[in-house]
Amino acid sequence: MSKGNLIVISGPSGAGKSTVVNKAMSFRDDICFSTSVTTRAPRPGEKDGVDYFFIDQKRFEEMVAGNELLEHAVYVSNSYGTPRKFVEDRLSEGMNVILDIEIQGASQVHKNKPEAVMVFIVPPSIDELRKRLTGRGTETEAAIEARIQRAIQECREADFYDYIIINDDLDKAAEEMSSIINAELCRFDKRRDILNSFGK
């Protein structure tokens, strides 16, 4: 069985990252999301080991010290991280593991696992991003403007990614996501053994 790929997905809030990945997952059975660890309390309906691995701060600090996390960050006073063992186990099973993380965490993964496939998902324009954020109807104009400025900054920092998907059409974007996975599975180093077997 071939080992799966670790695929890091990032992009501005409102780019539709999860929607694109979920659509791609609907016609593939070799993709899964990584499950993160967090120190925050479970929300109603969330299940340990499914939505997150819920742990306390002491255990989180032990995982950081023991190099058990591929990346970690603090967000709104809670700690989050990607458990190395969970990812490695899924990859060994042949699954392509998706990390949907912000650019700071993606940079950590890029350094820790340079073989990771880095994918940046963007809307077709800033105007479209503004339209999507406004359409949610959940944030003030000031909050939307802050997200727009953050998106511009993220795009400037995204120079270490391998691929860019422009999410102007969901079906097309999901197909591109699937094509990236297929291309990575066909890489020479992934299939070198088949060439060696022809001489036996």
LINBEL-V838581 format. One record per backbone hydrogen bond with DSSP energy under -1.0 kcal/mol. CO is the residue of the C=O (numbers start at 1). NH is the residue of the N-H. If there is no record, write none. Layout:
CO:NH / CO:NH
This chain:
5:97 / 6:117 / 7:99 / 8:119 / 9:101 / 10:121 / 12:15 / 16:20 / 17:21 / 18:22 / 19:23 / 20:24 / 21:25 / 22:26 / 24:27 / 30:96 / 32:98 / 36:53 / 37:81 / 38:55 / 43:46 / 47:50 / 47:51 / 52:49 / 53:38 / 56:60 / 57:61 / 58:62 / 59:63 / 60:64 / 61:65 / 62:66 / 63:68 / 64:67 / 68:84 / 71:82 / 73:80 / 75:78 / 78:75 / 79:39 / 80:73 / 81:37 / 82:70 / 83:87 / 84:88 / 85:89 / 86:90 / 87:91 / 88:92 / 89:93 / 90:95 / 91:4 / 91:94 / 96:32 / 97:7 / 98:34 / 99:9 / 102:106 / 103:107 / 104:108 / 105:109 / 106:110 / 107:111 / 108:112 / 109:113 / 113:116 / 117:8 / 118:162 / 118:163 / 119:10 / 120:165 / 122:167 / 125:129 / 126:130 / 127:131 / 128:132 / 129:133 / 130:134 / 131:135 / 134:137 / 140:144 / 141:145 / 142:146 / 143:147 / 144:148 / 145:149 / 146:150 / 147:151 / 148:152 / 149:153 / 150:154 / 151:155 / 152:156 / 153:157 / 163:120 / 165:122 / 166:168 / 169:173 / 170:174 / 171:175 / 172:176 / 173:177 / 174:178 / 175:179 / 176:180 / 177:181 / 178:182 / 179:183 / 180:184 / 181:185 / 182:186 / 184:187 / 187:191 / 192:196 / 193:197 / 196:199 / 197:200
